[in-house]
C-alpha cells in the first residue's frame, strides 16, 4: 500500500497519469497475453525485484529498504497498475461485446 500511496494522493490524477503513460505498443502487447502469461510475468517481477532486491536481514530484526529498492517498487507498482488496467479493459470489452 505504501508504494501505491507514493504515486500520489488523488486517484483520478494517478489514473490519468498511468493511462497517458501507456503506449500503443504496450497496449497491444498486454492485450495479447494470456492469463498464464500474466501470472508468470508478475511472478518473475516479484522474484526479481520485490524479493531479489531485499536487503540482508539485520541482526536486530529491523530491515530498512534503501532508496533504490523503494524507487524500483514504485515503478513496479505503476507498471503493474498499467498492465492491470489494460487487461481489465480487454476482459470487460470481450465480456460486454465492445470492440
C-alpha positions as CSV (number, residue, x, y, z in Angstrom):
1,X,0.0,0.0,0.0
2,X,2.8,2.4,0.8
3,X,4.2,2.2,-2.7
4,X,0.8,2.9,-4.2
5,X,0.4,5.9,-1.9
6,X,3.7,7.3,-3.2
7,X,2.1,7.6,-6.7
8,X,0.0,10.5,-5.4
9,X,-3.0,11.4,-3.3
10,X,-5.6,12.0,-5.9
11,X,-6.8,8.7,-7.5
12,X,-8.1,10.5,-10.6
13,X,-4.7,12.2,-11.2
14,X,-2.9,8.9,-10.7
15,X,-5.2,7.1,-13.1
16,X,-4.8,9.8,-15.7
17,X,-1.0,9.8,-15.4
18,X,-1.0,6.0,-15.7
19,X,-3.3,5.9,-18.7
20,X,-1.3,8.6,-20.6
21,X,1.9,6.7,-20.0
22,X,0.7,3.5,-21.8
23,X,2.0,3.4,-25.4
24,X,0.1,1.7,-28.3
25,X,2.8,-1.0,-28.4
26,X,2.3,-1.7,-24.7
27,X,-1.5,-1.8,-25.1
28,X,-1.2,-4.3,-27.9
29,X,1.4,-6.5,-26.1
30,X,-0.5,-6.5,-22.8
31,X,-3.8,-7.2,-24.6
32,X,-2.4,-10.3,-26.4
33,X,-1.1,-12.2,-23.4
34,X,-3.0,-15.0,-21.7
35,X,-3.8,-15.2,-18.0
36,X,-1.0,-17.7,-17.7
37,X,1.4,-15.2,-19.2
38,X,0.2,-12.5,-16.8
39,X,0.8,-14.8,-13.9
40,X,4.3,-15.7,-14.9
41,X,5.1,-12.1,-15.7
42,X,4.0,-11.0,-12.2
43,X,5.9,-13.9,-10.6
44,X,9.1,-13.0,-12.4
45,X,8.8,-9.3,-11.5
46,X,8.2,-10.2,-7.8
47,X,11.0,-12.7,-7.8
48,X,13.5,-10.3,-9.4
49,X,12.5,-7.0,-7.7
50,X,10.4,-7.5,-4.6
51,X,12.3,-10.4,-3.2
52,X,15.5,-10.3,-5.2
53,X,16.4,-6.8,-4.2
54,X,15.6,-7.1,-0.5
55,X,18.5,-6.2,1.9
56,X,20.1,-8.8,4.1
57,X,18.1,-9.2,7.3
58,X,19.6,-7.1,10.1
59,X,20.7,-8.6,13.4
60,X,18.2,-6.6,15.4
61,X,15.2,-7.6,13.2
62,X,14.7,-4.2,11.7
63,X,15.1,-4.1,8.0
64,X,15.5,-0.8,6.1
65,X,14.7,-0.5,2.4
66,X,17.2,1.7,0.6
67,X,16.1,4.4,-1.8
68,X,16.9,2.2,-4.9
69,X,14.5,-0.5,-3.6
70,X,11.8,2.0,-2.9
71,X,12.1,3.6,-6.3
72,X,12.1,0.2,-8.1
73,X,9.0,-0.7,-6.1
74,X,7.2,2.5,-7.1
75,X,8.0,1.9,-10.8
76,X,6.9,-1.8,-10.5
77,X,3.6,-0.7,-8.9
78,X,3.0,1.8,-11.7
79,X,3.8,-0.8,-14.3
80,X,1.5,-3.4,-12.8
81,X,-1.4,-1.0,-12.4
82,X,-0.9,-0.1,-16.1
83,X,-1.0,-3.7,-17.1
84,X,-3.9,-4.4,-14.9
85,X,-5.9,-1.5,-16.4
86,X,-5.3,-2.6,-19.9
87,X,-6.1,-6.2,-19.2
88,X,-9.3,-5.4,-17.2
89,X,-10.4,-3.2,-20.2
90,X,-9.8,-6.1,-22.6
91,X,-11.7,-8.6,-20.4
92,X,-14.6,-6.2,-19.9
93,X,-14.8,-5.3,-23.6
94,X,-14.8,-9.0,-24.5
95,X,-17.5,-9.7,-21.9
96,X,-19.7,-6.8,-22.9
97,X,-19.1,-7.3,-26.6
98,X,-17.4,-3.9,-27.1
99,X,-14.7,-3.6,-29.7
